[in-house]
Amino acid sequence: MYKTLNENASQMSTNTLAKHKTALKSLIMQFMITPISFFPAFVILLTILIPTEYSQRISYWSIMLYPEFVPKFRALREFQYYTLNNWLITFFVLTTFGTAKAAVIVSILVYRMYKTLKENQSRLSSATIARHKTALKSLIMQFMTTPISFFPALVILLTVLIPTEYSQNISYWSLMVGTTHSILNSIVVIITYAEFRKALMFWRRNTKIVATLVPPVKPSGG
């Protein structure tokens, strides 16, 4: 969950940087883009290193946790568990830092884009201004869907730090909510771009008004 959140935030930062470059007609320094591009890869590598081997997991469950459930878990081909250790703490710290970093960068760049558009409004055509404003509104709305991934991940973190008898169910529902982020983000893109709305609203049919001319009927002479 945290890995996906950090990937989404980093991708949003990269997209905003690209739009910022287009709107301002200026070059973005490469050292700003490179950390954003490679930070998710580092987090994924850390995620791969955290889980332990299958045999070690079974041994841990049989000795330390719930030995009565070991036969059921032996029937599973694969399962994952995470304990609060230095690796997991490092993972949470890095992903939280990456998400906060992305939020700050996106906020600053969106403000600069808006300010630049206001300053250059008189020198640009109305069509160009409208396109940039539409793209800027779409970026803001997409960024506002990020908490749908952030809050479930935060809840899962709290279940690790403060375990309770309801931790499993809380984690389950948090993961369910977190998976809706991509769907809502796609809906936001469709709503904020008129081209997408016209392309997907295929149920609207062009209606034609047909006028029928009826010639006047002359009364017949008797």
C-alpha positions as CSV (number, residue, x, y, z in Angstrom):
1,M,0.0,0.0,0.0
2,Y,2.7,2.5,1.0
3,K,4.7,1.4,-2.1
4,T,1.7,2.1,-4.4
5,L,1.1,5.4,-2.7
6,N,4.7,6.6,-3.1
7,E,4.6,5.5,-6.8
8,N,1.4,7.5,-7.4
9,A,2.8,10.6,-5.7
10,S,6.1,10.4,-7.6
11,Q,4.3,9.9,-10.9
12,M,2.1,12.9,-10.1
13,S,5.2,15.0,-9.4
14,T,6.7,14.0,-12.7
15,N,3.6,14.8,-14.6
16,T,3.3,18.2,-12.9
17,L,6.9,19.0,-13.7
18,A,6.3,18.2,-17.3
19,K,3.2,20.5,-17.3
20,H,5.2,23.1,-15.4
21,K,7.8,23.1,-18.1
22,T,5.2,23.4,-20.9
23,A,3.4,26.2,-19.2
24,L,6.4,28.3,-18.2
25,K,8.3,27.6,-21.4
26,S,11.4,27.0,-19.4
27,L,13.8,24.2,-18.7
28,I,13.5,22.1,-15.5
29,M,16.8,21.2,-14.1
30,Q,17.5,17.5,-14.4
31,F,18.6,17.0,-10.8
32,M,15.0,17.8,-9.8
33,I,13.5,15.1,-12.0
34,T,16.0,12.3,-11.4
35,P,15.3,11.8,-7.7
36,I,11.6,11.7,-8.4
37,S,12.0,9.1,-11.1
38,F,14.3,6.8,-9.2
39,F,12.9,7.1,-5.6
40,P,10.0,4.6,-6.3
41,A,12.5,2.0,-7.6
42,F,14.5,2.3,-4.4
43,V,11.3,1.8,-2.3
44,I,10.4,-1.2,-4.4
45,L,13.8,-2.7,-3.8
46,L,13.4,-2.1,-0.1
47,T,10.0,-3.8,-0.2
48,I,11.6,-6.9,-1.8
49,L,14.2,-7.1,1.0
50,I,11.7,-6.9,3.9
51,P,9.9,-10.3,3.5
52,T,11.6,-13.4,4.9
53,E,11.8,-16.8,3.3
54,Y,8.8,-19.2,3.4
55,S,10.4,-21.6,5.9
56,Q,11.4,-18.8,8.2
57,R,7.8,-17.5,8.1
58,I,6.4,-20.9,9.1
59,S,9.0,-21.2,11.9
60,Y,8.2,-17.7,13.2
61,W,4.5,-18.4,13.2
62,S,4.9,-21.8,14.9
63,I,7.3,-20.5,17.7
64,M,6.5,-16.9,18.2
65,L,2.9,-16.2,17.1
66,Y,0.0,-18.6,16.8
67,P,1.2,-22.2,16.6
68,E,-2.4,-23.5,16.4
69,F,-2.7,-21.9,12.9
70,V,0.5,-23.3,11.5
71,P,-1.2,-26.3,9.7
72,K,-3.6,-23.9,7.9
73,F,-0.7,-21.7,6.8
74,R,1.3,-24.6,5.6
75,A,-1.5,-25.3,3.2
76,L,-1.0,-21.9,1.5
77,R,1.5,-21.7,-1.3
78,E,2.6,-18.2,-0.3
79,F,1.8,-15.7,2.4
80,Q,3.5,-12.6,3.8
81,Y,3.8,-11.1,7.2
82,Y,5.6,-8.0,8.4
83,T,7.0,-7.4,11.8
84,L,8.0,-4.1,13.3
85,N,11.7,-4.1,12.9
86,N,14.4,-1.7,11.6
87,W,13.7,-2.6,7.9
88,L,10.0,-1.9,8.3
89,I,10.6,1.3,10.2
90,T,13.0,2.4,7.4
91,F,10.5,1.5,4.8
92,F,7.7,3.6,6.5
93,V,10.1,6.6,7.0
94,L,11.2,6.6,3.4
95,T,7.8,6.2,1.9
96,T,6.4,8.9,4.2
97,F,9.2,11.2,3.2
98,G,8.7,10.5,-0.5
99,T,5.0,11.2,-0.2
100,A,5.5,14.4,1.7
101,K,8.2,15.5,-0.8
102,A,5.8,14.9,-3.7
103,A,3.1,16.8,-2.0
104,V,5.3,19.8,-1.5
105,I,6.7,19.8,-5.0
106,V,3.3,19.5,-6.6
107,S,1.9,22.3,-4.5
108,I,4.8,24.7,-5.3
109,L,4.6,23.9,-9.1
110,V,0.9,24.2,-9.3
111,Y,1.1,27.6,-7.6
112,R,3.8,28.7,-10.0
113,M,1.9,27.6,-13.0
114,Y,-1.2,29.4,-11.8
115,K,0.8,32.6,-11.2
116,T,2.5,32.4,-14.6
117,L,-0.8,31.9,-16.4
118,K,-2.2,35.0,-14.6
119,E,0.8,37.1,-15.5
120,N,0.8,36.1,-19.2
121,Q,-2.9,36.0,-19.7
122,S,-2.9,39.1,-21.9
123,R,-0.2,37.7,-24.2
124,L,-1.8,34.3,-24.9
125,S,-4.8,33.5,-26.9
126,S,-8.1,32.6,-25.1
127,A,-7.9,29.0,-26.5
128,T,-4.4,28.5,-25.1
129,I,-5.3,29.9,-21.7
130,A,-8.4,27.7,-21.6
131,R,-6.3,24.6,-22.4
132,H,-3.7,25.4,-19.7
133,K,-6.4,26.1,-17.2
134,T,-8.2,22.8,-17.9
135,A,-4.9,20.9,-17.5
136,L,-4.1,22.7,-14.3
137,K,-7.6,22.0,-12.9
138,S,-7.2,18.4,-13.8
139,L,-3.8,18.1,-12.0
140,I,-5.3,19.7,-8.9
141,M,-8.3,17.4,-8.9
142,Q,-6.1,14.3,-9.5
143,F,-3.8,15.3,-6.6
144,M,-6.8,15.7,-4.4
145,T,-7.6,12.0,-4.9
146,T,-4.2,11.0,-3.3
147,P,-5.6,10.9,0.3
148,I,-7.7,7.9,-0.8
149,S,-4.4,6.0,-0.9
150,F,-2.7,7.9,2.0
151,F,-5.3,7.4,4.7
152,P,-5.7,3.6,4.3
153,A,-1.9,3.3,4.3
154,L,-1.8,5.4,7.5
155,V,-4.4,3.2,9.1
156,I,-2.4,0.0,8.2
157,L,0.6,1.6,9.7
158,L,-1.3,2.2,12.9
159,T,-2.5,-1.4,13.0
160,V,1.2,-2.4,12.9
161,L,2.2,0.0,15.6
162,I,-0.8,-0.6,17.8
163,P,-2.1,-4.1,17.1
164,T,-5.6,-5.1,18.2
165,E,-8.0,-8.0,17.7
166,Y,-9.6,-6.0,14.9
167,S,-6.3,-5.3,13.1
168,Q,-6.9,-7.9,10.4
169,N,-10.4,-6.6,9.5
170,I,-9.2,-3.0,9.6
171,S,-6.3,-3.8,7.2
172,Y,-8.7,-5.7,5.0
173,W,-11.1,-2.8,4.6
174,S,-8.2,-0.3,4.3
175,L,-6.8,-2.3,1.3
176,M,-10.2,-2.4,-0.2
177,V,-10.6,1.4,0.0
178,G,-7.0,2.0,-1.2
179,T,-7.7,0.1,-4.5
180,T,-10.3,2.6,-5.5
181,H,-7.7,5.3,-6.0
182,S,-7.0,4.5,-9.6
183,I,-10.7,4.2,-10.5
184,L,-11.5,7.6,-8.9
185,N,-8.4,9.2,-10.5
186,S,-9.6,8.0,-14.0
187,I,-13.1,9.3,-13.3
188,V,-11.5,12.7,-12.4
189,V,-9.5,12.8,-15.6
190,I,-12.7,12.0,-17.7
191,I,-14.7,14.7,-15.9
192,T,-12.1,17.4,-16.1
193,Y,-11.3,17.0,-19.8
194,A,-14.1,17.8,-22.3
195,E,-12.5,15.6,-25.0
196,F,-12.7,12.5,-22.8
197,R,-16.2,13.3,-21.8
198,K,-17.3,13.5,-25.4
199,A,-15.5,10.4,-26.4
200,L,-16.9,8.2,-23.6
201,M,-20.5,9.5,-23.5
202,F,-21.4,7.4,-26.5
203,W,-24.9,7.0,-25.4
204,R,-25.7,10.5,-26.6
205,R,-27.1,10.4,-30.1
206,N,-27.3,13.3,-32.4
207,T,-30.9,14.1,-32.9
208,K,-32.1,15.6,-36.1
209,I,-35.1,17.8,-36.3
210,V,-37.1,16.9,-39.4
211,A,-39.7,19.5,-40.5
212,T,-42.6,18.3,-42.6
213,L,-44.2,20.8,-44.9
214,V,-47.9,20.2,-45.4
215,P,-49.3,22.0,-48.4
216,P,-52.4,24.0,-47.7
217,V,-55.6,22.4,-48.8
218,K,-57.7,24.5,-51.0
219,P,-61.5,24.2,-50.5
220,S,-63.1,22.5,-53.4
221,G,-65.8,24.5,-55.2
222,G,-69.3,23.1,-55.0
